[in-house]
Amino acid sequence: MPDPVRDVIDGYPPDARAGVLELRRLIFDVAHGLPGVGPLEETLKWGQPAYLPRKSRTGSTLRLGLHEMASFALFAHCQTTIISDYAQAFPAWDKLDGNRAVLFDRPAQIEPERLSHLVRHALTYHL
């Protein structure tokens, strides 16, 4: 059976693909440790892999994909405070695209312990 999310990820350049897969793993790992969030839905939104709790009014969608100012990015809904809250908690740690995304040029820039705070906040945003 075709997997449209995997097909999109497989089409990314090697460094972006490796980074997106590492972020995807982080999202699922964080979700697994959050009671009350339940399983995640993995789908495509705006042509990008997207992750959100299946249980409504739990969290906000996170998306992964290419970015014009970096190799790849972790996107949050721009009308939430997810990225701005993250930037306040970890000032000057990451390259950001306003209130939209954390930007990465290579997978080695992914810091799971710090980024898990952003993922946790997004997946529980409405709780």
Residue pairs with C-beta under 8 A, 6 or more apart in sequence:
4 44
5 42
5 43
5 44
5 49
8 44
8 47
8 48
8 49
8 65
9 17
9 20
9 21
9 24
9 49
9 64
10 17
12 20
12 65
12 66
12 72
13 71
15 71
15 72
15 105
15 106
15 107
16 66
16 71
16 72
18 107
19 71
19 72
19 104
19 106
19 107
19 109
19 110
20 49
20 64
20 65
20 72
22 107
22 110
23 64
23 72
23 74
23 110
23 115
24 49
24 51
24 64
26 110
26 112
26 115
26 116
26 119
27 40
27 51
27 62
27 119
27 123
28 40
28 51
29 116
30 116
30 119
30 120
30 123
31 37
31 39
31 40
31 51
31 53
31 119
31 123
34 120
34 123
34 124
36 58
36 124
36 127
37 53
37 55
37 58
37 59
37 123
37 124
38 53
38 54
38 55
38 58
39 53
39 54
40 51
40 52
40 53
40 54
40 123
41 51
41 52
41 53
41 54
42 49
42 50
42 51
43 49
43 50
43 52
44 50
45 61
45 63
46 63
47 65
48 63
48 64
48 65
48 75
49 63
49 64
49 65
50 61
50 62
50 63
50 64
51 61
51 62
51 63
51 64
52 59
52 60
52 61
52 62
52 123
53 59
53 123
57 126
58 123
58 124
58 125
58 126
58 127
59 122
59 123
59 124
59 125
59 126
59 127
60 76
60 77
60 80
60 82
60 122
60 123
60 125
60 126
61 76
61 77
61 122
62 74
62 75
62 76
62 119
62 122
62 123
63 74
63 75
63 76
64 72
64 73
64 74
64 75
65 72
65 73
65 75
66 72
66 73
67 73
67 97
67 101
67 103
69 95
69 97
69 103
70 95
70 103
70 104
70 105
71 104
71 105
71 106
72 103
72 104
73 97
73 101
73 102
73 103
73 104
74 101
74 102
74 104
74 115
74 118
75 100
75 101
76 82
76 83
76 99
76 100
76 101
76 118
76 122
78 98
78 99
78 100
80 99
80 122
80 125
81 99
82 118
82 121
82 122
82 125
83 96
83 98
83 99
83 100
83 101
83 102
83 118
84 99
85 121
86 94
86 102
86 117
86 118
86 121
87 94
87 96
89 117
90 114
90 117
93 111
93 114
94 102
94 103
94 109
95 102
95 103
95 104
95 105
96 102
96 103
97 103
102 115
102 118
104 110
